[in-house]
């Protein structure tokens, strides 16, 4: 006989692979949106821009973001498993706000070249993401820990954005 966790019913969470696929799909949607905003501009203005000395080669960004988006989805799924939307509305709400800010940054930075506005967006992302890490950690420490590399990368990206802005 299977033992079920009292807070992990299918209606409120649980281990549903469909939920994991939904979180992965949300991450993929943000990745595709950011990629579309970035793709046409990496060889445009960005290629000729004065870059901060710590800017990694372009080939680093895709693999790093791919891993981060997958890990972000797993972290959100782990939180969702602890009671679903009903019990985890706050932490998951923060997660989706940071995901929206993540999606907003690439078009502002790459497509419309508004580096100051992009810096404001990414600083907001950093703040909301830090709150998300804390909220996830309180629900399930592993979920919070899984977001730490993403937070580190976003802080690094913030320094790059600021470096681009001040180099202009």
C-alpha positions in Angstrom: 0.0 0.0 0.0 1.4 3.4 -1.0 1.9 6.0 1.7 0.8 9.5 0.6 2.0 12.8 2.0 -0.9 14.6 3.6 -0.1 17.9 1.8 0.7 16.4 -1.6 -2.7 15.5 -3.0 -3.1 15.8 -6.8 -5.3 18.9 -6.2 -2.8 20.7 -4.1 0.6 19.5 -5.3 2.0 16.1 -5.4 4.6 14.7 -7.7 2.8 15.1 -10.9 5.1 14.9 -13.9 2.6 17.1 -15.8 3.3 19.9 -13.3 7.0 19.6 -13.9 6.4 19.7 -17.6 4.4 22.9 -17.1 7.2 24.6 -15.1 9.7 23.5 -17.8 7.4 24.9 -20.5 7.2 28.2 -18.7 11.0 28.3 -18.5 11.2 27.4 -22.2 8.8 30.1 -23.1 10.9 32.7 -21.3 14.1 31.3 -22.9 12.6 31.4 -26.4 11.3 35.0 -25.8 14.7 36.1 -24.6 16.4 34.3 -27.4 14.3 35.9 -30.0 15.1 39.4 -28.6 18.8 38.5 -28.4 19.5 36.6 -31.6 19.2 39.4 -34.1 21.2 41.8 -32.0 24.2 39.9 -30.8 25.7 40.4 -34.3 24.4 43.9 -34.5 25.0 46.7 -32.0 26.2 44.3 -29.3 29.0 43.0 -31.4 30.5 46.5 -31.9 29.7 47.8 -28.4 32.4 48.5 -25.8 32.1 45.6 -23.4 33.2 45.3 -19.8 36.4 43.4 -19.4 34.6 40.6 -17.6 32.2 39.9 -20.5 32.4 36.2 -21.3 32.4 34.9 -24.9 29.0 34.7 -26.5 29.1 30.9 -26.6 28.9 30.8 -22.8 25.5 32.4 -22.4 23.4 29.7 -24.2 24.6 26.7 -22.2 24.5 28.6 -18.9 21.0 29.8 -19.4 19.8 26.4 -20.6 20.9 24.8 -17.4 19.6 27.6 -15.2 16.2 27.6 -16.8 15.9 23.8 -16.3 17.0 24.1 -12.6 14.6 27.0 -12.0 11.7 24.9 -13.2 12.7 22.0 -11.0 13.0 24.4 -8.0 9.5 25.7 -8.7 8.1 22.2 -9.0 9.6 21.2 -5.7 7.8 24.1 -4.0 4.6 23.4 -5.9 4.8 19.8 -4.5 4.5 21.2 -1.0 0.8 22.1 -1.3 0.4 23.3 -4.9 -1.0 26.8 -5.7 -3.3 26.7 -2.7 -0.5 26.6 -0.1 2.4 28.1 -2.1 0.7 31.0 -3.8 3.2 33.5 -2.3 6.5 31.8 -3.2 5.1 30.7 -6.6 3.8 34.2 -7.3 7.3 35.6 -6.6 8.7 32.9 -9.0 6.4 34.0 -11.8 7.1 37.7 -11.2 10.8 37.1 -11.5 10.2 35.0 -14.6 8.3 37.9 -16.1 11.2 40.3 -15.3 13.6 37.9 -16.8 11.5 37.8 -20.0 11.3 41.6 -20.0 15.0 42.2 -19.7 16.3 40.8 -23.0 14.1 42.9 -25.3 14.8 46.1 -23.4 18.6 45.5 -23.4 19.1 43.9 -26.8 16.1 44.9 -29.1 15.4 48.5 -28.0 18.9 49.2 -26.6 17.6 51.0 -23.5 20.5 50.1 -21.3 19.4 52.3 -18.4 15.9 50.9 -18.4 17.4 47.4 -18.8 19.5 48.0 -15.7 16.4 49.0 -13.7 14.6 45.8 -14.9 17.5 43.6 -14.0 17.9 45.2 -10.6 14.2 44.6 -10.0 14.8 41.0 -11.1 17.6 40.7 -8.6 15.4 41.9 -5.7 12.4 39.7 -6.6 14.7 36.7 -7.3 16.4 37.1 -3.9 13.0 37.2 -2.3 12.0 34.1 -4.3 15.2 32.3 -3.1 14.2 33.1 0.5 10.6 32.1 0.1 11.6 28.8 -1.7 14.1 28.1 1.0 11.5 28.4 3.8 9.3 25.9 1.9 11.9 23.5 0.8 15.6 24.3 1.4 16.7 22.4 -1.7 14.4 24.5 -3.9 16.0 27.7 -2.5 19.5 26.3 -3.0 18.7 25.4 -6.6 18.0 29.0 -7.3 21.3 30.3 -5.9 23.3 29.8 -9.1 20.6 31.6 -11.0 20.8 34.5 -8.5 24.6 34.6 -8.9 24.3 34.6 -12.7 21.7 37.4 -12.6 23.9 39.5 -10.3 26.8 38.9 -12.8 24.5 39.9 -15.6 23.6 43.1 -13.7 27.3 44.0 -13.4 27.6 43.4 -17.2 24.5 45.6 -17.9 25.9 48.4 -15.7 29.3 48.0 -17.4 27.7 48.4 -20.8 25.7 51.4 -19.7 28.7 53.2 -18.2 30.9 52.3 -21.2 28.5 54.1 -23.6 
